């Protein structure tokens, strides 16, 4: 699979299909395959006529791993995404991020608005502004010798997911300790691109989709019925809603 290197960071990515490019940015402890290929997103979007680009965020998948929290953070990771867009010579792209990937997508849109046509914030609502809880139990769960030693429910869920994806748990722990920067309401309100906020109705991590959308001038909400944070990403309502959003905001 292709990679590129910039500023000492090697980023693995895929580039499939033809048409208008859309960049997909995965969530914490996931990777480009688990978040986007396995749930059928790449197939869905290429079939709809898009050129689909996915990447492994630093610390994830086949990209460079770091073990210092200072080497992470959503603004830093957004620059990796920007560098990929530049590497591919693309004037602008649509962007969809899930969970942590949505936060990265927001910083990408704020810091490089000329590169983003439209953006989908999946699995993250007002938590983008208000925060989504204490990262330390998750980081500690990732560093634990065994999942049997993890008592925190959320930490245990992320530890199980990291084990399932065969991730570098120490790199993820470092990422977790710095990757959840809040974005102020004022900053969010500066996003002028068309936005879709898509959150599961049983997601107790993301925060309110409507509360986030209310801050953004050109935002709309997609409720993913009866889905929590971990399973909403592959839902057919989510896919159909994104395709409808992209069709209605084209041109």
C-alpha positions as CSV (number, residue, x, y, z in Angstrom):
1,X,0.0,0.0,0.0
2,X,1.2,3.6,-0.7
3,X,2.9,5.7,1.9
4,X,4.4,9.2,2.0
5,X,6.7,10.9,4.4
6,X,6.7,14.5,5.6
7,X,8.6,16.0,8.6
8,X,9.7,12.6,9.7
9,X,6.2,11.1,9.8
10,X,5.3,8.3,7.4
11,X,1.6,8.1,6.6
12,X,0.0,5.0,5.1
13,X,-3.0,5.6,2.9
14,X,-5.2,4.1,0.2
15,X,-6.5,5.8,-3.0
16,X,-9.4,4.0,-4.8
17,X,-12.0,4.9,-7.4
18,X,-12.5,7.8,-9.7
19,X,-14.4,11.0,-9.4
20,X,-14.6,13.8,-6.8
21,X,-12.1,13.0,-4.0
22,X,-13.3,12.3,-0.5
23,X,-10.9,11.9,2.4
24,X,-11.9,9.5,5.2
25,X,-10.3,10.0,8.7
26,X,-10.7,7.2,11.1
27,X,-11.4,7.2,14.9
28,X,-9.2,6.5,17.9
29,X,-7.8,2.9,18.1
30,X,-9.1,2.1,14.6
31,X,-7.4,2.3,11.2
32,X,-8.2,2.9,7.6
33,X,-9.5,-0.7,7.0
34,X,-11.4,-1.3,10.2
35,X,-13.2,2.1,10.1
36,X,-13.9,2.4,6.4
37,X,-13.3,-0.8,4.4
38,X,-14.8,-3.4,6.6
39,X,-18.1,-1.5,7.2
40,X,-18.5,-1.0,3.5
41,X,-17.8,2.7,3.2
42,X,-15.1,2.5,0.5
43,X,-17.3,0.3,-1.6
44,X,-20.4,2.5,-1.1
45,X,-18.6,5.7,-2.0
46,X,-16.6,4.4,-5.0
47,X,-19.9,2.9,-6.3
48,X,-21.5,6.3,-6.0
49,X,-18.7,7.8,-8.1
50,X,-16.2,9.1,-5.6
51,X,-12.5,8.8,-5.5
52,X,-12.0,7.5,-1.9
53,X,-8.8,8.2,0.0
54,X,-8.2,6.8,3.5
55,X,-5.3,7.2,5.8
56,X,-3.9,5.7,9.0
57,X,-3.5,8.5,11.5
58,X,-0.1,8.7,13.2
59,X,0.1,6.2,16.0
60,X,-2.4,3.9,14.2
61,X,-2.3,1.2,11.6
62,X,0.8,1.3,9.4
63,X,1.7,4.9,10.0
64,X,4.6,6.1,12.3
65,X,4.1,5.5,16.0
66,X,5.1,8.0,18.7
67,X,5.1,7.5,22.4
68,X,5.1,11.1,23.6
69,X,1.7,12.8,23.9
70,X,3.4,16.0,22.5
71,X,3.6,14.2,19.1
72,X,-0.1,13.9,18.9
73,X,-3.1,16.2,19.2
74,X,-5.9,16.8,16.7
75,X,-4.3,19.9,15.2
76,X,-1.1,18.0,14.6
77,X,-2.9,15.1,13.0
78,X,-4.9,17.5,10.9
79,X,-1.6,18.6,9.4
80,X,-0.9,15.0,8.4
81,X,-4.2,14.9,6.5
82,X,-3.4,18.3,4.9
83,X,0.0,17.0,3.9
84,X,-1.6,13.9,2.3
85,X,-4.0,16.2,0.3
86,X,-0.9,18.2,-0.9
87,X,1.0,15.0,-1.6
88,X,-1.8,13.8,-3.9
89,X,-1.9,17.2,-5.7
90,X,-5.6,17.8,-4.9
91,X,-7.0,21.3,-5.0
92,X,-9.8,20.4,-2.5
93,X,-11.6,17.4,-1.1
94,X,-14.7,16.3,0.8
95,X,-13.9,15.1,4.2
96,X,-15.5,12.6,6.6
97,X,-14.2,11.8,10.0
98,X,-15.5,9.6,12.7
99,X,-15.1,10.3,16.5
100,X,-11.5,11.5,16.9
101,X,-11.4,11.7,13.1
102,X,-14.3,14.2,13.3
103,X,-12.2,16.4,15.6
104,X,-9.3,16.1,13.2
105,X,-11.6,17.0,10.3
106,X,-12.8,20.1,12.2
107,X,-9.2,21.4,12.7
108,X,-8.4,20.6,9.0
109,X,-11.5,22.6,7.9
110,X,-10.6,25.5,10.2
111,X,-6.9,25.7,9.4
112,X,-7.2,24.9,5.7
113,X,-10.7,25.9,4.6
114,X,-9.6,26.2,1.0
115,X,-8.9,22.5,0.9
116,X,-12.3,21.3,2.3
117,X,-15.5,21.4,0.2
118,X,-17.9,19.7,2.6
119,X,-17.4,17.8,5.8
120,X,-19.1,15.1,7.7
121,X,-18.6,14.9,11.5
122,X,-19.5,11.3,12.4
123,X,-19.7,10.0,15.9
124,X,-19.0,13.4,17.5
125,X,-21.5,16.1,18.4
126,X,-21.2,18.8,21.1
127,X,-18.4,16.7,22.6
128,X,-16.3,18.4,20.0
129,X,-16.7,21.6,22.1
130,X,-17.5,20.4,25.6
131,X,-15.2,17.4,25.7
132,X,-16.0,13.7,25.9
133,X,-14.8,12.8,29.3
134,X,-11.6,12.0,31.1
135,X,-9.0,10.4,28.8
136,X,-6.9,8.9,31.6
137,X,-9.0,5.8,32.3
138,X,-8.8,4.9,28.6
139,X,-5.0,5.5,28.5
140,X,-4.6,3.5,31.7
141,X,-6.6,0.6,30.3
142,X,-4.4,0.6,27.2
143,X,-1.3,0.4,29.4
144,X,-2.6,-2.4,31.6
145,X,-0.9,-5.7,31.5
146,X,-4.2,-7.5,30.8
147,X,-7.8,-6.5,30.0
148,X,-8.8,-8.4,33.1
149,X,-7.1,-5.7,35.2
150,X,-9.4,-3.0,33.6
151,X,-12.5,-2.0,35.7
152,X,-13.5,1.2,33.9
153,X,-16.3,0.3,31.4
154,X,-15.3,2.8,28.7
155,X,-11.6,2.0,29.2
156,X,-12.4,-1.7,28.9
157,X,-14.3,-1.2,25.7
158,X,-11.4,0.7,24.1
159,X,-8.9,-1.8,25.3
160,X,-10.9,-4.6,23.8
161,X,-11.1,-2.7,20.5
162,X,-7.3,-2.0,20.5
163,X,-6.7,-5.7,21.1
164,X,-9.0,-6.6,18.3
165,X,-7.3,-4.3,15.8
166,X,-3.9,-5.4,17.0
167,X,-2.9,-1.8,17.7
168,X,0.2,-0.5,19.4
169,X,-1.4,0.1,22.8
170,X,1.4,2.4,24.1
171,X,1.3,4.6,21.1
172,X,-2.5,4.8,21.5
173,X,-2.1,5.7,25.2
174,X,0.1,8.6,24.2
175,X,-2.4,9.7,21.6
176,X,-5.3,9.5,24.0
177,X,-3.6,11.8,26.4
178,X,-3.4,14.6,23.9
179,X,-5.8,14.0,21.0
180,X,-9.0,15.5,22.5
181,X,-8.5,19.2,22.3
182,X,-11.7,21.1,22.6
183,X,-12.7,23.6,19.9
184,X,-14.5,26.7,21.2
185,X,-18.0,27.5,20.1
186,X,-16.6,30.6,18.5
187,X,-14.2,28.5,16.4
188,X,-16.8,26.0,15.4
189,X,-19.1,28.9,14.3
190,X,-16.4,29.9,11.8
191,X,-16.8,26.7,9.7
192,X,-18.6,27.9,6.6
193,X,-18.6,24.8,4.6
194,X,-21.7,22.5,4.4
195,X,-21.6,20.2,7.4
196,X,-23.4,17.0,8.3
197,X,-23.3,15.9,12.0
198,X,-24.1,12.2,12.1
199,X,-24.5,10.6,15.6
200,X,-26.1,7.4,16.9
201,X,-29.2,8.0,19.0
202,X,-27.7,5.7,21.7
203,X,-24.2,7.2,21.5
204,X,-23.3,8.2,25.1
205,X,-19.8,9.5,24.1
206,X,-20.4,12.0,21.2
207,X,-22.6,14.6,22.9
208,X,-25.6,16.2,21.2
209,X,-25.5,16.3,17.4
210,X,-28.1,19.1,17.3
211,X,-26.2,21.3,19.8
212,X,-23.1,21.1,17.6
213,X,-25.0,21.7,14.4
214,X,-26.7,24.8,15.9
215,X,-23.3,26.5,16.2
216,X,-22.4,26.0,12.5
217,X,-24.1,28.1,9.8
218,X,-24.5,25.5,7.2
219,X,-24.9,22.3,9.3
220,X,-27.6,19.7,9.4
221,X,-28.1,16.6,11.6
222,X,-28.4,13.0,10.8
223,X,-29.7,10.8,13.7
224,X,-28.5,7.2,13.3
225,X,-31.3,5.3,15.1
226,X,-30.7,2.8,17.9
227,X,-26.9,2.8,17.4
228,X,-24.2,3.5,19.9
229,X,-20.7,4.9,19.4
230,X,-19.1,1.6,18.5
231,X,-21.5,0.3,15.9
232,X,-23.0,3.4,14.3
233,X,-20.2,3.7,11.8
234,X,-21.4,0.9,9.6
235,X,-25.1,1.6,9.7
236,X,-27.1,1.8,6.5
237,X,-29.0,4.9,7.6
238,X,-25.6,6.6,8.1
239,X,-24.5,5.6,4.6
240,X,-27.7,6.7,3.0
241,X,-27.7,10.0,4.8
242,X,-24.2,10.8,3.8
243,X,-24.9,10.0,0.2
244,X,-28.0,12.2,0.3
245,X,-26.0,15.1,1.9
246,X,-23.3,14.9,-0.7
247,X,-25.8,14.8,-3.6
248,X,-27.8,17.7,-2.3
249,X,-24.8,19.9,-1.6
250,X,-23.0,19.1,-4.9
251,X,-21.9,22.0,-7.0
